[in-house]
């Protein structure tokens, strides 16, 4: 399992991006999610979630709608 620092960093940057629209925070969150998703001990579902989130953050085309995770 990745260290809590990696998870906390990714979530913190994601919140900063959401609250301020900071593009650098989005890109840095995507980088951390890529690192987490690349770890051997990550299960396939978590890896897929990290990849999806990273892709959306990197593209700058986050979708803002209600739905399932």
C-alpha positions as a Python dict, from the first residue, in 0.01 Angstrom:
ca = {
    (1, 'X'): (0, 0, 0),
    (2, 'X'): (134, 345, -84),
    (3, 'X'): (238, 565, 201),
    (4, 'X'): (-23, 790, 354),
    (5, 'X'): (191, 1085, 244),
    (6, 'X'): (134, 1002, -125),
    (7, 'X'): (-241, 969, -76),
    (8, 'X'): (-258, 1284, 136),
    (9, 'X'): (-53, 1478, -117),
    (10, 'X'): (-272, 1372, -408),
    (11, 'X'): (-592, 1452, -220),
    (12, 'X'): (-458, 1786, -98),
    (13, 'X'): (-361, 1891, -450),
    (14, 'X'): (-693, 1771, -585),
    (15, 'X'): (-877, 1986, -329),
    (16, 'X'): (-661, 2288, -405),
    (17, 'X'): (-739, 2245, -774),
    (18, 'X'): (-1110, 2209, -702),
    (19, 'X'): (-1120, 2511, -470),
    (20, 'X'): (-899, 2747, -670),
    (21, 'X'): (-884, 2609, -1024),
    (22, 'X'): (-504, 2600, -998),
    (23, 'X'): (-381, 2412, -1306),
    (24, 'X'): (-44, 2332, -1145),
    (25, 'X'): (-221, 2160, -857),
    (26, 'X'): (-417, 1949, -1106),
    (27, 'X'): (-103, 1844, -1291),
    (28, 'X'): (84, 1764, -970),
    (29, 'X'): (-211, 1563, -839),
    (30, 'X'): (-212, 1370, -1168),
    (31, 'X'): (160, 1297, -1129),
    (32, 'X'): (109, 1162, -777),
    (33, 'X'): (-184, 950, -893),
    (34, 'X'): (36, 812, -1171),
    (35, 'X'): (298, 718, -912),
    (36, 'X'): (39, 551, -692),
    (37, 'X'): (-113, 364, -985),
    (38, 'X'): (227, 236, -1093),
    (39, 'X'): (300, 67, -760),
    (40, 'X'): (306, -313, -772),
    (41, 'X'): (95, -353, -460),
    (42, 'X'): (-202, -154, -596),
    (43, 'X'): (-505, -362, -692),
    (44, 'X'): (-653, -334, -1040),
    (45, 'X'): (-959, -133, -935),
    (46, 'X'): (-752, 128, -752),
    (47, 'X'): (-504, 142, -1042),
    (48, 'X'): (-790, 203, -1285),
    (49, 'X'): (-934, 477, -1062),
    (50, 'X'): (-594, 648, -1034),
    (51, 'X'): (-548, 630, -1412),
    (52, 'X'): (-893, 774, -1480),
    (53, 'X'): (-846, 1059, -1233),
    (54, 'X'): (-497, 1135, -1363),
    (55, 'X'): (-620, 1140, -1721),
    (56, 'X'): (-899, 1384, -1642),
    (57, 'X'): (-673, 1612, -1440),
    (58, 'X'): (-403, 1609, -1709),
    (59, 'X'): (-644, 1685, -1991),
    (60, 'X'): (-799, 1982, -1816),
    (61, 'X'): (-1143, 1850, -1909),
    (62, 'X'): (-1276, 1743, -1571),
    (63, 'X'): (-1645, 1674, -1581),
    (64, 'X'): (-1853, 1840, -1312),
    (65, 'X'): (-2167, 1637, -1267),
    (66, 'X'): (-2327, 1413, -1014),
    (67, 'X'): (-2285, 1043, -1068),
    (68, 'X'): (-2136, 727, -936),
    (69, 'X'): (-1768, 688, -871),
}
